[in-house]
Amino acid sequence: MLVARWTILGDDNKTVLADERATIITNVAQTTSGMSDPAVVTAMAGAVTQLADHIAVNLSRSLRNSGAAARPANLAPPSAH
C-alpha cells in the first residue's frame, strides 16, 4: 500500500490549485515459497506509476481550470536574474 499527499501551487506559490491524498493498493504475486523481492519491487513500481498518473491527471485539470502554470510545492520558484 502506498499513501501519498501532494499539493499543486499556482504561480504565486500560495494559491492551492490542488491538494490531494491518494491510497494505492497493489497485489504482490506470490509463489509457493511466499513473496519474492522482485515481485515486491514490481508491485511497488506499479503503485508509483499509478500515483504519477493520478497526479498528472490532476495537474492537467488544475492547469486547465486555472489557466496558470504550477509547480510542486517542494520546488523553489525560479529565481529572477
BATOR-875819 format. One record per residue (C-alpha): y, z, x; residue number from 1; chain; residue in three letters. Coordinates in nm, 4 decimals. Layout:
BEGIN
+----------+----------+----------+-----+-----+------+
:        v :        w :        u : seq : mol : type :
+----------+----------+----------+-----+-----+------+
:        Y :        Z :        X : NUM :   A :  Ala :
...
+----------+----------+----------+-----+-----+------+
// end
This chain:
BEGIN
+----------+----------+----------+-----+-----+------+
:        v :        w :        u : seq : mol : type :
+----------+----------+----------+-----+-----+------+
:   0.0000 :   0.0000 :   0.0000 :   1 :   A :  Met :
:   0.3473 :  -0.0928 :   0.1207 :   2 :   A :  Leu :
:   0.6530 :   0.0786 :  -0.0260 :   3 :   A :  Val :
:   0.9904 :  -0.0625 :   0.0738 :   4 :   A :  Ala :
:   1.3522 :  -0.0276 :  -0.0320 :   5 :   A :  Arg :
:   1.6310 :  -0.2652 :   0.0598 :   6 :   A :  Trp :
:   1.9946 :  -0.3290 :  -0.0146 :   7 :   A :  Thr :
:   2.1822 :  -0.6580 :  -0.0070 :   8 :   A :  Ile :
:   2.5563 :  -0.6207 :   0.0543 :   9 :   A :  Leu :
:   2.8405 :  -0.8620 :  -0.0102 :  10 :   A :  Gly :
:   3.0922 :  -0.9924 :   0.2424 :  11 :   A :  Asp :
:   3.2975 :  -0.6730 :   0.2233 :  12 :   A :  Asp :
:   2.9915 :  -0.4790 :   0.3429 :  13 :   A :  Asn :
:   3.0443 :  -0.2424 :   0.0464 :  14 :   A :  Lys :
:   2.9654 :  -0.4347 :  -0.2701 :  15 :   A :  Thr :
:   2.5973 :  -0.3931 :  -0.3548 :  16 :   A :  Val :
:   2.4554 :  -0.7254 :  -0.4696 :  17 :   A :  Leu :
:   2.1003 :  -0.5939 :  -0.4982 :  18 :   A :  Ala :
:   1.9371 :  -0.2576 :  -0.4403 :  19 :   A :  Asp :
:   1.5656 :  -0.2521 :  -0.4989 :  20 :   A :  Glu :
:   1.2400 :  -0.0802 :  -0.4257 :  21 :   A :  Arg :
:   0.9025 :  -0.2520 :  -0.4200 :  22 :   A :  Ala :
:   0.5476 :  -0.1242 :  -0.4085 :  23 :   A :  Thr :
:   0.2914 :  -0.3795 :  -0.2965 :  24 :   A :  Ile :
:  -0.0789 :  -0.3079 :  -0.3142 :  25 :   A :  Ile :
:  -0.3292 :  -0.5297 :  -0.1375 :  26 :   A :  Thr :
:  -0.7049 :  -0.5151 :  -0.1199 :  27 :   A :  Asn :
:  -0.8857 :  -0.4892 :   0.2119 :  28 :   A :  Val :
:  -1.2063 :  -0.6867 :   0.2417 :  29 :   A :  Ala :
:  -1.4957 :  -0.4547 :   0.3192 :  30 :   A :  Gln :
:  -1.8192 :  -0.5265 :   0.4970 :  31 :   A :  Thr :
:  -2.1390 :  -0.3270 :   0.4774 :  32 :   A :  Thr :
:  -2.0078 :  -0.1150 :   0.7656 :  33 :   A :  Ser :
:  -1.6706 :  -0.0473 :   0.5992 :  34 :   A :  Gly :
:  -1.3237 :  -0.1853 :   0.6689 :  35 :   A :  Met :
:  -1.2724 :  -0.3738 :   0.9920 :  36 :   A :  Ser :
:  -0.9472 :  -0.3686 :   1.1868 :  37 :   A :  Asp :
:  -0.8934 :  -0.7434 :   1.1384 :  38 :   A :  Pro :
:  -0.9377 :  -0.7027 :   0.7612 :  39 :   A :  Ala :
:  -0.6782 :  -0.4238 :   0.7536 :  40 :   A :  Val :
:  -0.4334 :  -0.6316 :   0.9600 :  41 :   A :  Val :
:  -0.4842 :  -0.9295 :   0.7269 :  42 :   A :  Thr :
:  -0.4139 :  -0.7123 :   0.4215 :  43 :   A :  Ala :
:  -0.1034 :  -0.5630 :   0.5844 :  44 :   A :  Met :
:   0.0262 :  -0.9082 :   0.6812 :  45 :   A :  Ala :
:  -0.0262 :  -1.0234 :   0.3234 :  46 :   A :  Gly :
:   0.1751 :  -0.7270 :   0.1934 :  47 :   A :  Ala :
:   0.4639 :  -0.8031 :   0.4305 :  48 :   A :  Val :
:   0.4578 :  -1.1689 :   0.3226 :  49 :   A :  Thr :
:   0.4757 :  -1.0654 :  -0.0440 :  50 :   A :  Gln :
:   0.7670 :  -0.8333 :   0.0352 :  51 :   A :  Leu :
:   0.9524 :  -1.1103 :   0.2218 :  52 :   A :  Ala :
:   0.9028 :  -1.3461 :  -0.0717 :  53 :   A :  Asp :
:   1.0308 :  -1.0831 :  -0.3151 :  54 :   A :  His :
:   1.3405 :  -1.0146 :  -0.1034 :  55 :   A :  Ile :
:   1.4086 :  -1.3881 :  -0.0631 :  56 :   A :  Ala :
:   1.3987 :  -1.4442 :  -0.4391 :  57 :   A :  Val :
:   1.6334 :  -1.1502 :  -0.4984 :  58 :   A :  Asn :
:   1.8693 :  -1.2617 :  -0.2219 :  59 :   A :  Leu :
:   1.8841 :  -1.6130 :  -0.3625 :  60 :   A :  Ser :
:   1.9509 :  -1.4793 :  -0.7132 :  61 :   A :  Arg :
:   2.2173 :  -1.2374 :  -0.5864 :  62 :   A :  Ser :
:   2.3984 :  -1.5077 :  -0.3932 :  63 :   A :  Leu :
:   2.3843 :  -1.7479 :  -0.6866 :  64 :   A :  Arg :
:   2.5227 :  -1.4845 :  -0.9244 :  65 :   A :  Asn :
:   2.7983 :  -1.3599 :  -0.6944 :  66 :   A :  Ser :
:   2.8940 :  -1.6757 :  -0.5102 :  67 :   A :  Gly :
:   2.9269 :  -1.4600 :  -0.1963 :  68 :   A :  Ala :
:   2.7465 :  -1.4540 :   0.1345 :  69 :   A :  Ala :
:   2.5309 :  -1.1500 :   0.2021 :  70 :   A :  Ala :
:   2.3616 :  -0.9813 :   0.4938 :  71 :   A :  Arg :
:   2.1088 :  -0.6976 :   0.5149 :  72 :   A :  Pro :
:   2.2718 :  -0.3539 :   0.5087 :  73 :   A :  Ala :
:   2.1477 :  -0.2576 :   0.8545 :  74 :   A :  Asn :
:   2.3174 :  -0.5518 :   1.0296 :  75 :   A :  Leu :
:   2.6681 :  -0.5140 :   1.1590 :  76 :   A :  Ala :
:   2.9278 :  -0.7548 :   1.0239 :  77 :   A :  Pro :
:   3.0253 :  -1.0382 :   1.2559 :  78 :   A :  Pro :
:   3.2993 :  -0.9407 :   1.4988 :  79 :   A :  Ser :
:   3.6324 :  -1.1207 :   1.4827 :  80 :   A :  Ala :
:   3.7421 :  -1.2825 :   1.8103 :  81 :   A :  His :
+----------+----------+----------+-----+-----+------+
// end
